[in-house]
Amino acid sequence: MEERKDVPWRRRAKIVATVGPASWDEATLRELLEAGVDVWRVNAAHNTPEERRPIVGRLRAAAAAVGRPTAILQDLASWKPRTGPLQGEPFRLVRGTRVRLVPGNEPITPERISIDDAELVAQLQPGHRVLVSDGLIELLVEAREGSELIARVSRGGELRGRQGVAVPGVLGRPFRLSERDRADIAFAVEHELEYIGVSFVTKPDDVLSVRRLVQEFGGRARLVAKIERPEALGAIREIVRVSDAIMVARGDLGVQLAPEEVPIAQKRIIQVARAAGIPCIIATQMLESMTTQPIPTRAEVSDVANAVLEGADALMLSAETATGQYPVEAVAMMHRIVVATEQHLAPLSVPEGEEPSTIAAAIARTATDLARRWSAVRAIVAITRSGFTAREVARERPGVPIVAVTCDPFVARQLSLVWGVAPLALPAFAETSEELIEQAARAACGTGLVRSGEHAVFVASLRYFPEPGHADTLHLRQL
């Protein structure tokens, strides 16, 4: 992809950053935005709605100060077995030593590790592998003594409190929304959070049950299905059809699959999501070493670059920005890797052989072809009320920036997750078609991504205007 020298490069793949104790003060949040964050992630498993309220306020304030639409993705906690809390500093489990595994939520020690899922602990038998902290720590069950287990540390490491637990071969609980999940969904609707991450999805009905609750509460949040369990891989196409975005949650998925199977699963999920035209987020351990050191490993750099090459819409940082020592440096590094990869990458296209199935898809395909065939076209401007038109264009992966012009700030923030889209929120749309095109042209020039005198393709719904969810018009003009 040839780099334009006269305007700044606009990164296409987006960056999602998890906020936590290392990053949720206002000064650091602003630095993270300036370093390249597009979407904030808040994990509801680690805080209550009361604790989350001021965090959301700081996220909104930081985005307003920087002046860029920024979405918030709130993950639902759902039910994930975790170790008990930690009192004091993290400790290291040494390979070959033995520990007791006990049901409950008592503070963990190097000798006793509690697991808050008594049903799971009751299923464990000698020979089971218990994986902790995304599989970084492995405990091999050797014997049972009543309700407690004796396990040997077969893979050691540093253990913190409230770490995830998985047992390959032992089925987890079926998906169900707890009262805590319902409270978190209500919180997301109340605070107009743009995305909700649906954890431990196994089938389409899991996503639909959350959507019904969002609608019942009167919300507009879009749903991100997190692919963490093998059952979800078997139903991936059906899950994608009912979701608004997909997250490849490699931490939990990686402890259920053999390590060599994870890259294949990742590639397949990206392909299915791209074919459906919904964003796909790659998550977990992308720059993991940057939690404790200022530069990543070469393997991590390649991991990020390969996700971009495979067509991921967004890349997510977890511990790197939530609890790591170098949160701003991690975002800046990810930005640099993505930009370097994209600048040496031919424009991606939709999967070969896939034909547009709607008028909107055909319009988006035509706009992208025009931009590719005529170098004078410097941008595609999508005029949208719901974000639909911009997402249709992004699905085609044009080689020029996509400027999404909307009159709804909520929609502009949602579009911050979508590949290649620079969202803009106007106070209101002009009343006539010609005035609307002129208004969008001025807004596009204001981004600096396209300049007066250059050409742009405009995609909009003028026949059905102002009804959202259509695209029927393609307009080419010199700005």
N, C-alpha and C positions, 0 to 999 in steps of 0.2 A: 504494500500500500504506500503510495507516494505521499511524502509529508509536505504539507503546505508551509511555506516559509513566511507568508504574510499574515497569518493568523495563528493563535496558540492552538496546539493540539488538544482536541477534546477527547478525553478517554471514553471509550465505548463501554467496556465492561465496568460494572459498578462495584463499589466497596461497601460492605456491611461491617460495622464495628459493634461488638458487644460492649456495653458499658458496665462498669463495676467500680469497686473502691479505688482502683488505680486511675480512673478516668472521669468520674462523674462530677468533679468540681467544674465550675463554669469556665475557668481559664483553660483547663485542659480540653474541655469539650470544644472550645473555639479553635484551639490549636489543631485538634483532630479534623475538624471541618476544613480548615485551611490546608491541611495535609492531604485531604482527598476523600473524606467520608461522605457517602451519599445516603446511607440508611443507618439508623441506630437500631440496635437490637437490645431488648431488655428481657432477661430470663425471669419469668414469674416464679420459678422454682426457688429463687433465692431471696425473695422479698414479698411482703404483704402489700395489698393495695394502699394502705396508709403510708408505708415506706416508699412506695413507688410514685405517689403523687408529687412530692417535691422533685424527684428525679425527672419525671416527665416535664415539669415546669422548667427545669434547667435546660433540658434538651431543646424545648421550644425557644427559650430565650437565646441560646447559643445560635440556633439556626437563623433567628430573626436578626441577630447582631451581624452575622456574616451575609445575610441577604440572599440565601439560597434555599429553595424548597427541599426539605429533608423529611423522609418518612420515618416512622417508628414502627418496628416489628416487635410485638410482644409474644414470646413463646409461652404457651400454656405448660404448666408443670406436668399435668396428667400424672399417671402413676409410674414412677421410676424408682426401683429399689435403690436405696442409698445407705452409706455407712452413717453411723451416728455423728454427732458434732465433735469438734476438737476443742479441748481446753488447753491453751498454750500454743507453743510453736509446732509446726509440722514435724513429724518424725520419719525416720527411714526404716523400712522393713528390709531385713537382710536375708538374702537367699540362704535356704537351708534351715532357718529358724522356724519355730512353730508358734502358731497363734490360735486362740479360741475364737470361733465365730458364734455369736449369740444373737437371738432375736431381740428386737427392741431398739431403743434410741438412746442408750446410755453413752456418755462420752467415750471415745475410742482411746486406746492405749496401745503401746507396742505388743502387749500380751493379750488384749481382748478387743475384738472389733465387732461392734454391734451392726446389725442390718435391720432396717426398719420394716421389712416385709416378712412377717412371721410365716406366711404361707410358703414363701420361697425357701426359707431356711428349713422348714419341715420337709421339703422335697429333696433336700440335698442328701447325697449318699457318698460313701467312699468311692473315689475315682472321679468325682465331678470337679471341673475346673471353675473356680470363681474368679472372674476378672473384675478388677477395680480400676477406676480412673481411666476409662476408655481403653482398658486392656493393658495399660502400662505395668500394672501389678497383677501377678497371677498367683493364686493360692490353690493348692491341691488338697482336697478333702481326704483325710486318712482314716478317721474314725468318728463315730457318734457316741456321745455320752449324755443320754437324756435329750433335752432340747438343745444342747450345745454340741459343737463340732470341733474336732481337732484338725487343723490344716497346716500343711507345710508351705513355706514361701518358696515357690519355684522360680518366680521372677520378682525381684525386689524393686524398691523405689520409694520415693518420698510420698507420704500419705497425708492429705489434708482432710478436714472434716467435710461431711455431706457429699462424698464422692459417689458417683454412679456405680452400680453393681450389676453384672450380667453373668449368666451361667449358660454357655452354649449347650444346646440340646434340651434345655428345660424351657417349656413354653411360658411366656409371661402372662399376666392377667389380660383378659379381653378388654378392648378399648371401652371405656365408659367415662363420662364426664362427672367429676366429683363436684361437691358443693364449692370447693375452692376454685375449680375451673370455671364454674358458672359465675362466681364473683369476679374472676379475672376477665371473663368475657364482658361482663357488665361494666367493669372498669374501662376496658378498651373502647366500648361504645360511648361511655360518658365523656371520655377525654379525646374522642375522635382519633384514636390511633388508626393508622392506615392499614396495617397488616397484623394478622394473628397467625402465629405458627402453631399448627395442630400436631402435637407430639404423638409418637408411637401409633401412627396410622397403620391399619392392616387391610382396610377395604374402603370402597367409595362411601358407604353409609357413615363411616366415622367422620368424614369431612362434611357430609350433608347434615349430620346432627349438629355440628358446630354452626353451620350456615343458618339452620333454622333458628338457633338461639340468637345469633347476631340479628337476624331479621325481626325476631320477636322483641328484642330490645330496641329496635329502630336504628340499627347501625349500618354503616356502609363499608366496614373493614373487609379487605380482600384476604383470602385464606391461603396460607402457605402449608402444603402438606409435607411434613418431615418424613423422609424415607429412612427408617431406622431399624426395621425388622424384616426378616426374610419374607414374611407373608406379603409385605407391601411390594416387594419385587415381583412376586407372582401375579399381582393385580395392578401393575404399574400403569398400563394404558387406561384402565378403568378409573384409577385414582386421578390421573392427569386430567381426564375429561371433566371431572367435577371440581377441580382445584383452580385457583388463580395463579399459583406459583408452586414450585417444587424446591425442596431443600434436600441435597444429598448430605445427610448427617453422618459423616464417615466415622465419627467416634463410636456411637452405638451400633451402627451397621457393621463397622469393622470388627467388633468383638463377636458378632454373630456369624460372620463369614470368615473363611480362610483368608489370610492377608492377600494372597495372590488373586483372589476373586474380586476384591474391592475396586481396582481400576477398571475392570470389565463392567462391573455394575454401574460405576460412575458414568462411563461412556454411554452405556445403554440408556440410562435415565436422561442424560442430556439430550440424546437423539430423540427420545419420545417427547420430551417437553418442547423441544424446538419444533418438531413436526406439528404439535398442537398450538404453537404460538404463545406459550406462557413462559415466564422467566424461570430459570433454573439457577439456584444458588449452590455453590460448592462450599462446604463447611468442614471445620475441624482440622487442627494441626497444620494449617497451611504455612505458617511461619512460627511454629511452636517454639523453636529455640530462642526466638526473640522475647520470650517471657523473662529470660534471665541474661541475655547477651544482646549487644546493640546491632549485630548483623546476623543474617540468616545463614543456614548451611546452603551449599550449592544445590543439594538435592531439593531443598524447599523452594529455592528459586525456580528450579525446573518444574516442580509440582504446580506452582502458580502459573507459569508460562504455558504448561500443557493444558491446564483447565481453560485458559483463554483460547488456545488453538482448537480445543474440542468444541468450543462454542458456548461456554458457560456465560450466562447473563451477568452474574455477580459472584464475587468471592468474599468469604466471610472470615473475620478474625474473631476469635473467642477469648481464650485466656490471655492472648497477646495484648489485648486492649482492656480487658476487664480486671485482671489482677497482675499483669506483667510489669516489669520494671521499665519498659521502653514502649509505651503505647503509641506515642506520636511517631517515633521512629519506625514502628511496625507498619503504620498506615502509609507513611511516606515511602517506605521500601516497596510495599505492595503496589502503590501508584507507579513507581518507577519501573517495576517489572512489567506491569500491564502495558504501560505506554511503549516501552521498548519492544514488547512482543507485537503489539498492534501495528506499530510503524513499519514492521518488516513482514507484514501479513497481508496476503491478497484478500480482498473483500470476501467474506463468507456469504454463501447463498443458502437458500432453503434446500432440504434434502432433494437430491435429483429424482425426477419423475413425479414430484408432487405438484399437482395442478391446483390453481385457485378454485375454491368451491363456492365463493360468494362474490357479489359485486365489489364489496369492500376489499377482499383479498386481491381481486384482479386489478383494482385501482392502485393498491399498494405495490403490487408487482410491477405494474407499468411505470409508476413513478420511480422505482428503483432502477429499472432497466434504462429509463431515460437518463438518469443521473450517471449511470455507468457508461453509456454510449456517447454522451456529450459532456466533455470536460468543463464546459462553461457553466454547467449546473453545479452550484457550490453548496446547496442545502436543500433538504426537503422540509417544508413547513406543514405540520399537521395541525389543523384547527379542530379542536375536540372539546366536547362537554363532559364526556364520561371517561376519556382516556382510550377508548376503543380504537379510534383512528390511528393514534400514535403507536399503539401496540401492534396493529396490523402492519404498519410500515416497518417497525423494528424487527418483526418476524422475518422480513426479507433481507436484513443485514446490509443496508446500503453502505457504500463507501464514503458517503458525505454525512455531515451531522444532521440529526433529526431535531428540529426545533418544534416542540409541542406547545401550542398556544391555547390556553383555556381560560375560562372566567371563574373557575372554581379552585380556590387554593388547596382544598382537600385532594382534588384530582391531580393537581400539580405535584403535591407531595408524594402521592402514590406512584407517579411516573418517574420519580427519582430512582426507583429500582429497575426500570426497564432499560435494556441495552441501547446505548447510543442516543438516548433521549435527553435533551436539555429542556426541562419544563419551565414554562413562564405562566404566571397567573395575572390576568388583566382584571381591572375592576368590573368591567362589563363588556359584552360583545356589541359591536356596531349593529345597526338595525337592517341595513341592506347588504346584499352580497358583495358589491363592489367596495363599499366602505369597510366590510369585514376583511377582505383581502388586503386592502391598504393598511388597515390597523395591524394585521398580522405581519405584514412586510416591515413596518416600522419596528415592531417588537423584535423581529428576527435580527434586524440590523443592530439593534441595541445590545445583542449578546456578543457582538464582535466575531461571531462564527461565519457570518456572511456580510458583505459590504454593499453599500450603495453602488449601483452600476453593474453588479453581478446578477446572475440568473438564479432563480430558485423555483422548485416545483411545489405547488400548494395542493394539499389533499384535504378535502372537507366534505361535509354533508350539507349541500345547499338545497336540494330538493326537499329534504325532510327537516331542514333547519326550522326551529331549534330542537327538534326531537333527538335525543342522544342515541348512540348505538348504530349509526349508519356511516357510510362513506361512499359517495357516488360521484364526486367531482374531482377532476384533475385540472389544474390551472398552471401554466408556465408563464412566467413574466420576468422582465428585468427590473430589479429593485431601484 
